[in-house]
Amino acid sequence: MNFLVVLGAWGLLQWLGPSTSLHRDHWLFSWYHRASTALAAIPQPFRLALAVAAPALLAGLIAIVLGGAVGGVPLFLFGLLVLAYSLGRGDFQRMVDEYLERWNRGDLAAAYESAVALQILRPDEVPADAAVTDAVALHHQVRAALLYRGYERWFAVVFWFVLLGPAGALGYRTLQLLRGEEGVTADERAALSRWLHWADWVPVRLLGLAFAFTGTFSACFRRFCDSLSGGSTAPVLLAEFENAALEGAVARRDSADSSRWHAMAAQELLELRALLSRSSVAWLVALAILQLL
């Protein structure tokens, strides 16, 4: 059933569009703030863990209750809605196209503003003055951010859905959403980032393996094997996997002093998007095989 739910959720979002009413997160932020107030006497790590885990545990309990009802149809529909909600926000294709439209004009300030507006970059992580004066730095920041956005919006959610059902998918999306919530304290954001690091450990490496099969196999597979004994963060690993998978086909210069480099950098982002699309198909094929087995 997992394969059908994943296909159904993807089709549902294609039909509803990127601005679907399913992706309304005010309830989660409201719950977090109420839980933080009500559990103020509990030490911060436990309070945050309870606030994060409660929606996922509720989804898991509902899935258990619906599991044996009417041939599994209610469970299928519930899983479909939870997975569709848990998948990434916004239109990834538009993110890349809108950014590249400004990049190709050579307007670094507009490209940076587009990346921030589309939530590709965070202004507190990438200062505007540095981004608009260094095209190479801006390109590599956007490249890494787009890779992680492409990964967390689909691959990680599907992995946790297949492993733990609706509870896994909703739990992962809760971690991502709360980490970006303005009302979260610095200590809580750091804790959420640590939990996401471990939640990403397996799926980001599986995506690296998919990159090997859909890109340059030998170089990417070597990097995948090396990653099994390492503790690099997900964004760093994804950039290294992409670098190996697109070996010889991307912008690797250290200075941006020509229009040719700008064109190569734009082509790299298009290749990145295509690599993610091919890898999503590879995951679906693997999931279909697992379903048959």
Rosetta blueprint (number, residue, H / E / L):
1 M L
2 N H
3 F H
4 L H
5 V H
6 V H
7 L H
8 G H
9 A H
10 W H
11 G H
12 L H
13 L H
14 Q H
15 W H
16 L H
17 G L
18 P L
19 S L
20 T L
21 S L
22 L L
23 H L
24 R L
25 D L
26 H H
27 W H
28 L H
29 F H
30 S H
31 W H
32 Y H
33 H H
34 R H
35 A H
36 S H
37 T H
38 A H
39 L L
40 A L
41 A L
42 I L
43 P L
44 Q H
45 P H
46 F H
47 R H
48 L H
49 A H
50 L H
51 A H
52 V H
53 A H
54 A H
55 P H
56 A H
57 L H
58 L H
59 A H
60 G H
61 L H
62 I H
63 A H
64 I H
65 V H
66 L H
67 G L
68 G L
69 A L
70 V H
71 G H
72 G H
73 V H
74 P H
75 L H
76 F H
77 L H
78 F H
79 G H
80 L H
81 L H
82 V H
83 L H
84 A H
85 Y H
86 S H
87 L L
88 G L
89 R L
90 G L
91 D L
92 F H
93 Q H
94 R H
95 M H
96 V H
97 D H
98 E H
99 Y H
100 L H
101 E H
102 R H
103 W H
104 N H
105 R L
106 G L
107 D L
108 L H
109 A H
110 A H
111 A H
112 Y H
113 E H
114 S H
115 A H
116 V H
117 A H
118 L L
119 Q L
120 I L
121 L L
122 R L
123 P L
124 D L
125 E L
126 V L
127 P L
128 A H
129 D H
130 A H
131 A H
132 V L
133 T L
134 D L
135 A H
136 V H
137 A H
138 L H
139 H H
140 H H
141 Q H
142 V H
143 R H
144 A H
145 A H
146 L H
147 L H
148 Y H
149 R H
150 G H
151 Y H
152 E H
153 R H
154 W H
155 F H
156 A H
157 V H
158 V H
159 F H
160 W H
161 F H
162 V H
163 L H
164 L H
165 G L
166 P H
167 A H
168 G H
169 A H
170 L H
171 G H
172 Y H
173 R H
174 T H
175 L H
176 Q H
177 L H
178 L H
179 R H
180 G L
181 E L
182 E L
183 G L
184 V L
185 T L
186 A H
187 D H
188 E H
189 R H
190 A H
191 A H
192 L H
193 S H
194 R H
195 W H
196 L H
197 H H
198 W H
199 A H
200 D H
201 W H
202 V H
203 P H
204 V H
205 R H
206 L H
207 L H
208 G H
209 L H
210 A H
211 F H
212 A H
213 F H
214 T H
215 G L
216 T L
217 F H
218 S H
219 A H
220 C H
221 F H
222 R H
223 R H
224 F H
225 C H
226 D H
227 S H
228 L L
229 S L
230 G L
231 G L
232 S L
233 T L
234 A H
235 P H
236 V H
237 L H
238 L H
239 A H
240 E H
241 F H
242 E H
243 N H
244 A H
245 A H
246 L L
247 E L
248 G L
249 A L
250 V L
251 A L
252 R L
253 R L
254 D L
255 S L
256 A L
257 D L
258 S L
259 S H
260 R H
261 W H
262 H H
263 A H
264 M H
265 A H
266 A H
267 Q H
268 E H
269 L H
270 L H
271 E H
272 L H
273 R H
274 A H
275 L H
276 L H
277 S H
278 R H
279 S H
280 S H
281 V H
282 A H
283 W H
284 L H
285 V H
286 A H
287 L H
288 A H
289 I H
290 L H
291 Q H
292 L H
293 L L
